[in-house]
Amino acid sequence: MSSSSESSPPVFHPVSSLDPDMFKEEEEHYALTIKKQLTGKIMSSYKQLLLNKPKVRNVHTPASSPDLRVIVLSTLTSQGAASLDPSISKLISDSPDDDVKLSTHTVASTYSDMTVDSVLRRVIPESVTTEIPSSFESVGHIAHVNLRENVLPWKFIIGKVLLDKNYHITKVVNKVGQISTEFRTFPMEVIAGPDDNNFEVKLKEGGVQFCLDFEKVYWNSKLQYEHRRLVDRIAGVEHGGAHKKSEKRGDVASSNSTVVADVMAGIGPFAIPLGATHKIKVLANDLNPVSFEYLKKNAKINKCEKHVEPYNMDGRAFIHKLGSEKTKFDHAIMNLPAIAVEFLDAFRGWDVEYCRPTVHVHCFVKNAEDDEVVDFAKERCENALGCKLSVEEDGFETHLVRDVAPKKPMLCVSFKLPHELAKLEQVDLSNYKFGIRKGAEKDEPDVKRRKLN
């Protein structure tokens, strides 16, 4: 039996604060002292051999010789002149009248000159991780990171460096638990900046302004291109900015008559640009009361209250309400990829002859081979609807939104409601809680309701 000392991992004692002096260093490089009129030509011709460090200049003007320039090479003097590229030696020997001379230059760097990655590589031992946590999601002035357990002892240092190196960021938060509420929010801790319980941010996406509380509602900046793509499609706008005369399936109406039902609208990433930019009527619903309030606030900020009609309901109840009130709409957006497909059963019994919208439902496909992804997504939609989908009759199609993880793509599935729905019995809402059928096994173990990624 091995002793505890043999089985225990090494213990590290990370620094609790940053001393700028620990990052000061000086390196002597070879350089070329040249006449200033040769600067452009030499910089262009020998670009690959020049010093290339972020925030460090490689061209200098000597204080005593304004007609000269010093171009710093990447080669250190400690490596010896023999390590210089042969083309440099040839340049010097071929230059007349000492137009180009070999010299040296001392390059001094400090904490302010260094990137996030280079600073953290000095602080976090390579034996702990080779994957430096230098990237983050930017949500307004908040940086959101999801740190792995092995670097948590350095979390406050990581937060400070991100704060120091990104001037638009004033607060850094780290996700400390799984997304596990019906509103798709997650617990977080502040690792840099004021810990004042204020997580309200303002941001702009696609020319539209949004306000939201990052702690209490769901937002993912990685979906901005999907927001724009689907908004443009519904509005009949090419990505070059021109309006289409018609879609191939005729499912895009003119922007002054189109009506959209946004079943899981959140704070309005689809609804607000549809209403504000394209003047399209949007019936926008979300279960989260905080999202509902920000949805109304964002409609006011963007002066589109008359185009965005907010609701605070369960998604299935919202669909049933639209059906019972004979509300006509051209598109339904269901952006709740963890379980949105399951909500399609709310369309059973739908009067398709009266209203046959195009549905855009987001979903994940897990552990499927590339050639099986579309078939699997189609099968899930058919199981929830209770009937088959046809490419020819219903215009079934898919769009790859992004790869969330290996073997886990996020898709947007689009189709017109099948005529067979009218023959089916409507589902009983009393059998559901937070969008999940009581007694049913959930598709995502930690998911109950709200958007994922």
Protein Blocks (a to p, Z undefined) as FASTA:
>chain_A
ZZfklmpccdddddfbdcfklmgccdddddddddfklmmmmmmmmmmmpccdehiafbdc
dfklmkbccdddfbdfklojklpcfklmmmmmmpghhlaccddddddddfklpcfklmmm
mmmcfklpmcdcfbccdehjbccddddfklmmmmmmmmmmmmmmmmkbcbdcddfbdcfb
fnopacdddfedjdehpabdcddeehiacdddfklmccdfklmmmmmmmmmmmnopafko
pacfbdfkopaccfklpccddfblonopmmmmmmmmnopacddddfblklmmmmmmmmmm
nopmmmpccddddfklmmmmmmmnopacfbdcdddfklmmmmmmmmgoiafklpccdddd
ddddehiafklmmmmmmmmmmmmnopacdfklnopacddfbdfbghiacddddddddfkl
mmpccddfklpgehiaghiacfblkbcbdceZZ
